[in-house]
Structure formats: C-alpha cells, structure tokens
Amino acid sequence: MSHSKVSVVRHLVDFVLLLLIIGFGLLGLIYLKFDVAAQIAVTIIMCVLYVFWGVLHHYHDGNLTIKVALEYIGMAFLVGT
C-alpha cells in the first residue's frame, strides 16, 4: 500500500475510534439518565479518552506539540464542566 493510502486508512481508523468513544459515551449518558453520579463518571471517562485519542492521533501524525495537547485538555475541560 502506498504511503498516502496507509495514511488515509489510519486516519479512518482513528476517526472511527473517536466516533465510538463519543457514541458509547452518549449512549451511556442516555442509559444512565437517572443516575447523576454515573453520568459524571461517564463524562469524565469520555473526556479522558478524548484527550488520550487526540494526543495519540497527533503523535502518529508527527505534529504533537504542547499547544495541541493543551487544546485537547481545554476542550475536554469545557465539555466536562
């Protein structure tokens, strides 16, 4: 497989994984709609996985910087609060 095809496949896998993280998180929030503590736990887990996904994604692309990591942490904090 050529380099560009490998890159496209890897990006596709990355973004499918991100959709799964968000999708299962949202399903968890809906399923646990009457349990606030569990919803908080699901939200925290989603935020941590989002940051982990973003850092790994940019690390594999070779463009991970402190600024990029802080942007993911900031977005996760904003969404989680």
N, C-alpha and C positions, 0 to 999 in steps of 0.2 A: 504494500500500500504506500502511496506517495505521502510525503510529509503533510501536505495540506489535507488529504483525506483522513489521516490519523488525527490531525488537529480537529477537524470537524466532528469526527466520531467521539473524540474525548470531550469536546465541548457539549455534544449532545448528551453524553452520559452524565456530565457534570450538571447540566440544567434539568435533566430528568430527575436526578437525585435531589436537587433543590425543590422541584415540584413535589416530590414525595415527602420531603421534610415538611413543607408548608401544608400539603394536603392532609397528611396524617395528623399534623398539629391541629388543623381546623376541625377535622373530624373528632379529635379528642375534646376540643373545646365545646363542640355541639353535644357530644355524648355526655359530657360531664357538666351540663349547663346548670345543674342544681347544686354542684359541689365547688364552691369558690376556691377552696384551698387546692383542690386538684387542678382547677383551671389555672391558678397561679403557677403551679408546678409545671404544667404543660407549656405555658407561655415561656417560662424560664428555660425549659429544655429546648423549645423551638429557637429561642434567641441564641443560646449557646451553640446549637447545631448550625445556625445561620452564620455565626461568626467563624466557626470551625470550617464550614464549607467555603466561605469567602476567602479565608486565608489560604487554604489548600488550593483553591482554584487559581488564585493569583500567583501562588508559589509555583505551580506547574506551568503557568504561562511565562514565568520569569520576570514578572513585574510587581512583585510584592514589595511594598515599602511600609514604613511605619505609618505614613499618612493613610494608605489604603486600609491597613488593619484598624486604625483608629476610626475610619469612616464606618466600617462594618460594626465595630463596637458601639459607636454613637447611634447608628440606626437601630441596632438591637435594643439599646437602652431606651430610645424614644418609643419604639413599638412596645417594649415590655413594661413601660410605666403608664 
